[in-house]
Amino acid sequence: MDSEAGIVVLAPVRRRDIFLTAFDHIPNPQADNARYTFCELLALVFVAKLCGAMNCAGMADFSRRQKRIFSETS
């Protein structure tokens, strides 16, 4: 903590991780061999709907076009 300004400096957190923690309390119905985490899928669906996806095919198309955003290495 900076004693002069009273500011607490926290370790950097990836923005995606902050968003995904909003879904942590939802039970995971996935099998053990799932490719993506349940939280990642929920985030994808949420963002795809915000961007206008109307159905599952639209969400899949959105995810392919935005793969770099949702990949583990981003």
C-alpha positions as CSV (number, residue, x, y, z in Angstrom):
1,M,0.0,0.0,0.0
2,D,1.2,3.5,-0.9
3,S,1.3,5.2,2.6
4,E,1.1,8.7,1.1
5,A,-1.9,8.3,-1.2
6,G,-3.6,5.3,0.6
7,I,-3.7,3.4,-2.7
8,V,-3.6,-0.4,-2.7
9,V,-1.8,-1.8,-5.7
10,L,-3.2,-5.2,-6.8
11,A,-1.6,-7.8,-9.1
12,P,-2.8,-7.5,-12.7
13,V,-5.7,-9.6,-13.6
14,R,-6.7,-10.5,-17.2
15,R,-10.0,-8.9,-18.1
16,R,-11.4,-12.2,-19.4
17,D,-10.8,-13.8,-16.0
18,I,-12.8,-11.1,-14.3
19,F,-15.7,-11.6,-16.7
20,L,-15.5,-15.4,-16.3
21,T,-15.7,-15.3,-12.5
22,A,-19.3,-14.0,-12.9
23,F,-20.3,-17.5,-14.0
24,D,-18.4,-19.5,-11.3
25,H,-21.5,-20.2,-9.2
26,I,-23.3,-22.0,-12.0
27,P,-23.1,-25.8,-11.8
28,N,-21.2,-27.4,-14.7
29,P,-23.1,-30.1,-16.6
30,Q,-20.2,-30.9,-18.9
31,A,-18.4,-34.3,-19.3
32,D,-14.8,-34.5,-18.1
33,N,-13.4,-34.4,-21.7
34,A,-15.0,-31.0,-22.7
35,R,-12.8,-28.9,-24.9
36,Y,-13.8,-25.6,-23.3
37,T,-14.7,-24.8,-19.7
38,F,-18.3,-24.2,-18.9
39,C,-17.6,-20.6,-18.0
40,E,-16.0,-20.0,-21.3
41,L,-19.0,-21.3,-23.1
42,L,-21.4,-19.2,-21.1
43,A,-19.3,-16.1,-21.8
44,L,-19.2,-16.9,-25.5
45,V,-23.0,-17.3,-25.6
46,F,-23.5,-14.1,-23.7
47,V,-21.2,-12.0,-26.0
48,A,-22.6,-13.7,-29.1
49,K,-26.1,-12.7,-28.1
50,L,-25.0,-9.2,-27.4
51,C,-23.5,-9.0,-30.9
52,G,-26.7,-10.2,-32.6
53,A,-26.4,-14.0,-32.8
54,M,-30.0,-15.4,-33.1
55,N,-29.4,-19.1,-32.7
56,C,-26.8,-21.8,-32.1
57,A,-25.5,-21.6,-35.6
58,G,-25.0,-17.9,-35.2
59,M,-23.2,-18.4,-32.0
60,A,-20.9,-21.0,-33.5
61,D,-20.1,-18.6,-36.5
62,F,-19.4,-15.8,-34.0
63,S,-17.1,-18.0,-32.0
64,R,-15.1,-19.0,-35.1
65,R,-14.7,-15.4,-36.2
66,Q,-13.7,-14.3,-32.7
67,K,-11.5,-17.3,-31.8
68,R,-8.5,-15.3,-30.8
69,I,-10.6,-13.5,-28.1
70,F,-11.7,-16.7,-26.5
71,S,-8.5,-18.7,-26.8
72,E,-6.4,-19.7,-23.8
73,T,-3.4,-17.9,-25.2
74,S,-5.0,-14.4,-25.5
